[in-house]
Amino acid sequence: MRLPHSLSPYLALRLRLAHHALLQFAASLASSMEILVFLAGPVLLGLLSVIALPGFLAVSLPWPAALGVLSAQALLTCLPAWLLRKRLLPAPIAAWLRQLPLPTRLRWQADVAVAGLLMLPLGLAYAVSAAIWLVQSPPWLRPIVAPGIAATIAAWLLAWLLTTLIVTQRLRAPRPAQRARPPTMSAYVPQRPRWRTVFLWRQLFWLPFWRNDNVIGIQQSVLLATAGASMLAWLLRAPLVPAPLLGLLASASLIIVTDRGDKAVREQIAVLRPSLNAWPLASTALTRLACAASLLPPFAVLLAGAVLLYNIHPASLQQRVTSVYALTASAALLAIVGLPRLKARGRVVLVVLSILAVSAIGSELWN
């Protein structure tokens, strides 16, 4: 990315940091985007056309409801910036930038520019979505074209403002830590944990995913919530949403949460490998426990789906397709975790084939 020579060094540095964070984020989602585009390309295009729809619908609602719709749209639009805030400014860089003797105006200009860089792709998506609706020109849209475009632009500008505030908040000085308690005179006697392997798993594979600006814990929680919610909506036959689409979403999220969790565990094992080899302990049981723990969330969703299915349709558990779905999904999850030596392209193929197989069998569940 080339920057104009007239930019101040601080502004150029902030823009380059933001550009580098976006590239890192895109690289981390490369394999997942391949899966989503291959499986649901037309669906993604349909979702793209829906982005500008709330702005057009808001102008036909009473003003309290319209403000609520536009505010919700702005919050969802700036959600990526909130998720990327730690990538945009890692803690050491943010601490260094706070110490620079810079005027407040220059800092605000940099925050606004970084927010604009983040909002540019979303602004293009808004423009494409609005163009799709203008080309189709349904009868209900013709009387409200101008107010709808103005409302859409207002929602995007509000999201830009909120994104600027998120970036500014990241550069604020942290709150002073609480005063430490005075040390006591009692000596510390180390004790061996009762469950040593479980204790080490918690210290080395659970806590690091939630600390030090690591977003893997939040990412897996969102994926798990998506899998559980889509499975619940699919089995309860939620109205207004086609059952095949809910089945595809439930199966895809079930496979993806397993793939992302296993990938995070494998990367953590690679980081810890030198230390584990140097410690006087058998690390095989620890790494196997860490890999097996990545299977607990998807199998918990499968078990919860079976319990729910038994409560709403007890006879459906006796159907052959239900057993085939459960066995196929279990085999796919075990294959993703049990085949760690696959290359990146082979892993994508395995994940895509697993989603296709599980969703194809699941489509027959309600037939």
N, C-alpha and C positions, 0 to 999 in steps of 0.2 A: 504494500500500500504506500503510494507516494503522497507526501504531504507538501503543501505550499511552503516556500521558503519564508514567507512573511509571518508564519506562526511563531509564537514564542516557544522557547525550548520546553517549558513546563507543559504547555498545551499539546505540543507534539508528542511529548513523553506519555501523557495521559491517553492520547488517542492510540498510540502504538501499543500501550498496555491493554487497552480495550480490544483492539484488533487481534492481538495475540490471544487473549482470553476467548474470543469468539472462535478463532481457529482451533484452539484446544477443545472447546466444547463440541464443535462440529466433528473433530476427529474422534472424540469419545462416542459420538452417536452414529458414526458411519455405518457400523454393522447393523445397528437397530433400524436405521433409516432404510437400509437395503431390504430388510425384512418387511417393513411396513409398506414401502413402495411396491414391492413385488406382490404382497398379499392384498393390499387395499389401495391401489393407485386411484381407481375411480372414486372410492370413498373419500380419499384425501382431497381430490379435486372438488367434490361436493362440499366438504367442510370449508374449503377455501372460499367458495361462493357464499357461505353463510356468515362470514366475518362481518360484512357490512350490513347484514340484515337487521340487527338490533337498532342501529341508528335510523333506518327507514321506518321501522315499526314504532319507535319511541315517539315520533312526532304526531302519531294518530292516537296516542294515549293521553289521559289526564296528566297534568304536569308533575304531581308527586310520583306517579308510576313511571313517567318518562325520565325523571331524574334518577330514579332507582335503576332503571335499565341501563342508562348511560354510565352511571357510576359503577355498576357491576361490570360493564364492558371495559371500562378504563382499568379497573382493578385486575381483570383477567389479562388485559394487554400488557400491563407492567409486571405481571407475575414472572416472566422469564428474567427480567432484570433483577428481581429479588432473589431468584434461584442462583443467578450468576454473580451476585455481589462479591462473594469471596474469591471467585476466579478473577474478577476485574481488578480487585485490589487485595492481594494476599496480605496477611497481617504484618510481615516484616516490611513490605513496601509501603503500606499505609502508615506504619509508625515512622518510617523515614520521611515520607512526604509531609507529615504533620510538623516536622521540625524545620521545614524550609521557610525562610522569612519572605513570604509572598503576600501581596495585597489581596484583600478579600474579593475584590472584583475579578482578579485573574482566576482565583479558585472557583468562583461561581461560573465564569466563562468555561473553564475546563469541565466542570460538572455538567453544564448544559450541553457541551459538545459531545461528551461521552454518552450522555443520555440520547442525544440525537443519533449517534452512531448505532446505538442499540435499537432505536425506534425506526430506523430507516427500512430494514426488511419488513417490519410489521406495517409500515406505511405503504410499501409497495403491495403487500397483501391486501390492505384496505382498498387501494386503488383498483387492483384487479377485480376484487369482489364487487365493488361498486360498478365497475364497467360491465361486469356480467349481468347485473340486474338492470342496468340502463339499456343494454342491448336487447335483453328479453322483454323489457318494458311491459310487465303485467298491468292489467287495468287498475288495480288498487294503488299502483306506484305512481301513475302519471300525475295525479293532483298534488303529490307531496315530494316531487323530485328535488326541488331546491331546498326546502326545509330539511329533507332527509340527508342530503349531502352536507348541509351545514352542521347537522347533529353528528354525523359521522366524523367530520373534521374536528368538531369540538371534543368528542370522546377521545380521539387520537391525541389532541393537544393536552387534554387532561392527563392522559397516560404518560405523555412526555414529561409533564410537570411532576407527576408522582415518581417517575423514574429518576429525575434529577434529585428529588429529595432522598431517594434511596441511596444514590451514589454519594450525596453529601453526608448522609448519616454514617456511611462507611468510613469517612475520613475524620469523624469527630473523635476526640480523645476518649478513651475508655474510662469508665467510672473507677474511682480509686478503690483499690481492694480493701476489704475489711482488715482491721488491725489483728495481727496474729496473736494467738493466745500465748502467754508467757510459758516457756518450757518448764515442765515439772522435773522433779529430781528422780522420779522412778525410772529405772533402766528399762530399755526396750529388749524384750526377749523374743526373738523371732520364733514363730511356730509354723510347722509344716501344715499346709492346707489339708483338710480331710479328704477332699476329692481333688487331687493335684492336677490331673489332666483337665478337668472341667474348669478349675481355677485359672490355669494357663490359657485355656481357650477364651475365657472371659477377658483376661488381661491383654491378650495378643490379637484376638480376632473380633471381639465384640466392641470393647471400648474404643479402639482406634477408629472404627467406622463412624463414631459419633463425636470425635474430638479433633482438634487441630484443623479446623476448616474443612473437614471431610464431609462430603454430602452423600456418601454411599448409604448411610443409615436412613436418611430422609428419602433418598431415591427408592430404596427397597420398600420402605413403608408406603410410599405413594403407589408403587406397583402392586404391592400386596392388597392395599385398599381397593385399587381398580379391579384386581382379579376377584376379590370377594364380592364387590358390588355388582360387577357384571355377571358373576355366577348366580347371585341372588336374583337379579332382574331376569336372567334367562330362565331359571327354574320356576319363578313366579309368573312367567309370561307377562312381563310388563307391557302395558298398552302403548300404542303409538310408535313402537320400535319393532321392526321385524325380528322374529325369533332367530333366523339365520345370522343376522348381524350381531345380535347379542351372543349367540353361540360362538361366532368367530372371535369376538372381543374377549369372551371368557377364556377360550382355549389359547388365544394368542398371549393374553396377559399371564396366564398360568405358565406357559413355556418361557416367556421373556423374563419373568421374575426369577425363574430357576437359572436361566442363562446368565443374567446379570449378577446374581448372587454367587454363582460358581466362579465367574470371571473375577469378581472382587476377591474371593477367597484365594484363588490361584495367584493373583498378583500380590496379595499379602504374604503368601507362603514364599514367593520368590524374593520378597524384600527381607523376610526373616530368615531365609535359608542360611546365610553365613553365621548368624548368631545362634541358630538352632544347632548347627554343626559344631560350634565351639562349646556349647553347654554340655555338661555331663548328664544328659537325660536322653531317653528314647523318644525322638520326635515323631516317629511313625504314627503312634496312637493319637498324638495331638493333631497332626495334619489330617488324618482320617476322620477324626471327630469334627474338625472344621468343615471338611467337605460334606460330611453327612448332615451337618447342621443347616447347610444351604438347602437341603431337601425338605426341611420341616415346614416352612411356610406354604409351598405348593401342595404338599400332602395334607396339611391342615385344611386348606381350601377344598380339596377333593373330599375329605372326610365330612366337612361341614355341609357340602353339597349333597352327599349321600344321606346324611341325617335329615336335611330339609326335604329331600325327595321322598324319603320314607314317610315323613309326616304329612305331606300334601298328596302324594300318590303312592301308597304302599305297594300297589300291584306293579308299578313300573320297575321296581327293583328285581322282579322276577323275569323281566324281559331280557332277552339275550343281548340286545344292543346296549343296555346299560352296563352289563358286565364287560362287553367288548370295549366300551368307551373307557371304563375305569382301568382295564388292563393296558390298553393302548397308551393312555395318558401316563400311567405309572412307568411303563417301559420307556416312553420318551423322556421322562424326567430322569430316570436312572441312566439312560444313555448319555444325556447331556453332561451329567456329573461324572459318569464312569469312563468317559473317553476324553481325558484331558490332553492327549497328544495330537489331537486334530489341529490342523492349521486354521488360520482365520477364515479362509474361504470355505473349507470343509465344515467348520462349525456353523457358518451361516446356512449352508445347505442343510445340515442336520436340523437346525432350528426351524427352517422354512418347511421342510418335509414333515417335521413333527406337528407343526401348527396345521398344515393341510390335512394330515391324517386324522388328528384328534377332532378338528372342526368338521370334517366330512362325516365322521361317525356320529358326532354330536348333533348334526343336522337331522339325523334319523331318529333322534331320541323322542321328539314330540310328534312324529308322523304315525 
